[in-house]
Amino acid sequence: MFAGCGTALVTPFRRDFALDEPALHRLVRRQIDAGIDFLVPCGTTGENPTLGRHEQLRVVEITLDEAAGRVPVLAGAGGYNTAEVMALAKELESMGVDGILSVTPYYNKPTPEGLYQHYKAIASAISLPVIVYSVPRRTATNVDTAMLKRLAELDNIVGIKEASGDISQVASMLSHLPEDFVVLSGDDALALPIIALGGKGLISVVSNEIPAEMTELIRHCLDNNFEHARRLQRRFLPLMEVNFIESSPIPVKAAMAAMGLLEPVWRLPLCAPRPENEEKIRGVLECLGLVGDRHVARAN
């Protein structure tokens, strides 16, 4: 279910910082029309730390309504309070999502046993598939191969979004895990080598901007057509890189605003990019033909 290219959706806000529901409807339709394989609302890219519970559920509701069963919806439900994560996961299950993406607890830095028990509790609370999300540079908690082997023994923990940046770790995982366990890249630039090692796809930031192109890149990788995939990788690598010139999702939302897709609004503690970085973002978009009247017409 969660293979290919999935988009870690941004959350659009209005100028008054309220949720921009019409823009969200448009963004989800744009993703589906572009052929995306699945959608991931309310992850870190969706600024979920600053979303209230009602807002988070509303974002998922809109995503489900627009998806209408055409693509799976993998909703974000993670955090450092296990009981709260379990409660949110249950609510999302009742709404009809297809799975849960759950980031490792951050700040409180659990022991390996605590991490295992955290995920075991979440998995036991619901019947949905659970994708573990490991991004140690943000959370200070790594999911290594030994831990993942334990978690994979739980019936509904079916995969990992791997964003450690450690290719050796990914290779180890793919050598020791069951073949049906889903390893997804959490880094756009590393999706190609991770799939070459046996990964099943990507949860992408850059597909917010270029959903059709990233879906094509990942499908070529999965079809072992790496020559074509490398050409796409080379073309879009500058965009993948500039999306992290500042903390994500600051740059990707700045880019999408320049593309006419949403308002340039972030909730504190995130804020607009520095002017010099905004110029770099704009320069990459111009080189790729992603700004201008023709593009805005397509976006609308």
N, C-alpha and C positions, 0 to 999 in steps of 0.2 A: 504493500500500500504506500509506504513512504520511501519511494525510490525515484531517481531522476532528479529534477531540479525543483526545489521548493523555495518559495520566497519568504524570508523573515520580514513581514510587512512593517513598514513605518506606520505610525499613527498620526494622521493630520490633525492640526489644531487650527482654530480660527484666531483672528487677531486678539480676541478677548481671552484666549487660552482655553476656551471650551472645545470639546471634541467636534471636529468638522465632519459631520455625518455624510453630507452630500459628497464631499471629496473622498471619503472612505469608500462609499459605494462605487464611485468612478474608478478608484485605484484597483479595487478587487475585480471589477468587470474588465479592466484593462489587462490584468494578469491572466484571467481566464481566456479572454479573447486571444491572447498571445500564445496560449497553449501550455501554460505552466502546469507542472505535474501535481503539486500540492501547495497549500498555503499555511503559513505559520504566523498567526496573529498573536500579539501580546508577549513577544519575547523582548529581549533587551533592545533590539532594534526598534521595537514598538514603544519604547520608553515606559515599559510597564512599572518601573519603580515609582513613577509619578502619576500613575493611573489609580483612581479609586476603584474599589471592588465593583461598584455599579458600572463605571465606565469600562472596566475590563470586560465585564460580561456583555456590555452593549457592543463593544468592538467585535467580539466573537459572534454575537448574534447577527450583526450586519454581514460579517464574512460568511457565515452559514447561509444566510438568506440569499446572498448573491451567488454563492457556490451552487446552491440548490442540488447538491449531490453530484455535480459534474466533476469536482476534484475533491480529494480528501482535505480535511482541516485538522491540523495538528496544533492545538492551542497551548500557549505557554502557561505553565503552573509550577513555579519553582520559588525557592526562597530559603531563609534560614530558620523559619518556624514550621516544624514538620506538621503540627496540628493544623495550622492555617493552610498549608499547601494541600493537605488531605481534604479539607473542607472545600477549597476551590476546585480541586480535581473532581470531587463529587458533583458540584454544581455544573461544571463543564460537561461531565458525562450525561447529566440529565438534559442538557441542551442539545445533545446529539453530535458532539464533536467526534472525530474518528480516532483521536489519540491525544496524548499529553506529552509535551516537551518540558522536561523538568531540569533546570540548572542546578548544579551542586550548591549546597549551602555556602553562603559567603560571609565573611567577617568572623563568624564564630569558629571556623576551622575545625570541623569534627575530626576525631580519630578515624582510622579506617573502619573500625567496628561501628562507630557512630554513623558514618556515611552509609555503610551497608544497611543498618537498621532504618535509617531515614528512607532510603529508597524501598526497602521491603515494606515499610508501613504505607507508603504511598501506593505501591502496587497492590497491596492487600485491600486498600480502601475502594478500589474501582476494578472494573473488568476490562477497561480499555487498554490498548497497547501503550506502553510508556517508552519514550526515547530519553535517555540520559543525556544531559548536556554538560560537557566538560570544557571549561574555558579558564584554565588556571591563572592566566595573566590578569583576569578580572576578579576571580573569586578566591585565589590563594589555595584552592583545593584541586588536586589532580586526580583523575580516575585512571589508574594504571591498568595494565593487562590483568594482573592478579585480581584486582577488585572487580573488573568487568567480567571476568570469568565467573566469579561468584554471583554477580547480579544477573548474568545471562541464564543462570539456573532457575531464576524466578519466572514463572510462566508468562507473565505479560510484560516483562522488560525485554523489548525486542530489538533495541538498537541504541546507538550513541551518535550524537552530534559531536564530532571530535575537533576541537579548536585549540589544541595544545600547541600547534605549530611544530610538533616533534614527529617528523616522518618515521624515525626509527620506532617510536612508540606505536604509531599506526601500523607499521609492518608487523610488529610483534602481535598486536591485537588480531590482525587478520590471519596470522599463522596459528593462533591458539583458540580462536572462537569458532563456534559452529558456523557452517556456510550460510545458514539462513538468518544469522544475526546481522542486522543492518548497520553498517558503518558509513556514516555520512560525513563529508567534509563540512566543517564550520568555517572554513576560510576559502573565499572565492579563488584566490591565486593558487591554492594547493589542491583544488578539486581534481585536476587532471592527474597528478601523480598518485593521489589517494585512490582514485578509481582504477588506475593502472595496477595498483597493488591488490585490488579486489573490492574496493569500496563500492557502494551502491548509488552514490549521488552526492548532492550538495544541498545544504540549507544556506541560501544566498542573500547577501546584502545588495550586490550590484544588480540583481534581477529586479529590484524595485525600479531601476532606471531602464534596464534593457532586458525585459523578461523573455522575449522571443529569442534573442541572440544567446542568452545564457542557457535556455532550454535546449537550443540547437547544439551548443558546445557540449553539454552534459550527455545528450543523446549520442553524439558522435563518440564520446569517450566510452559509453556503455556498449556501443556497437564495435568497439576496437578500431574505430577509424581515427586514430590518433594524429594522422597527418593533417586532416581537416581541423580537428580539435585544436592542434597547436597553432594553426593559422588564426583561429578565432581568439585563442589565448593571447597571442602576441598583439593582436589588434586592440583588445579590450583591457590588457594588463594596466595601462595607465589609469583607467577609470577604477579598476579594482584597488589600485594603490592609493589614488587620491581620496577614495572613500574613507581612508584611515589616516589622513593627514592631521586630523584632530579626532577626538573621541567620537566613535560611532554612537548614534546616527547623526551627528552634527553635519558632516560633509554630504552624506547622501541626501539629507533633506534640503540642504542648500542647493545641491544639484537639481533635485526634483522641482524646487521652486523656480530655478532658472529655466527649467524645461516647461514650466506652466502647469505643473501637475498638482501643486499644493501651495499654501501660504508658507513663507519662511518663518515658522514659529516653533520654538522649542520651550519646554517647561524647565525652569530652574531645578537643579543646578546646571543643566545644559543651557547653552546660549549660542548666538550666531558665531560663525567662524571669524577669525581675524581677517581683516580686509585683504592682506596679502595672500592668505590661503583661499579666500573666496575668488580671487583673481586666478589662482592656479586651477581651481575647480572649473571655473568658466572656460579657461583655456583648453582643458581636456575635453569638455563638452563640445566646444567649437571644432576642435580637430576631428571629432567623431561625428560631426553633423547632427548633434543632439539638441541644438538650440536653433531658434529662428522660426519664422512664420510657418514654414512647412511642417516642422516638427510639432508645433503647438496645435496645428489643425489635426494632426494624427492623434495627439494626446486627448483631445476633446471628443 
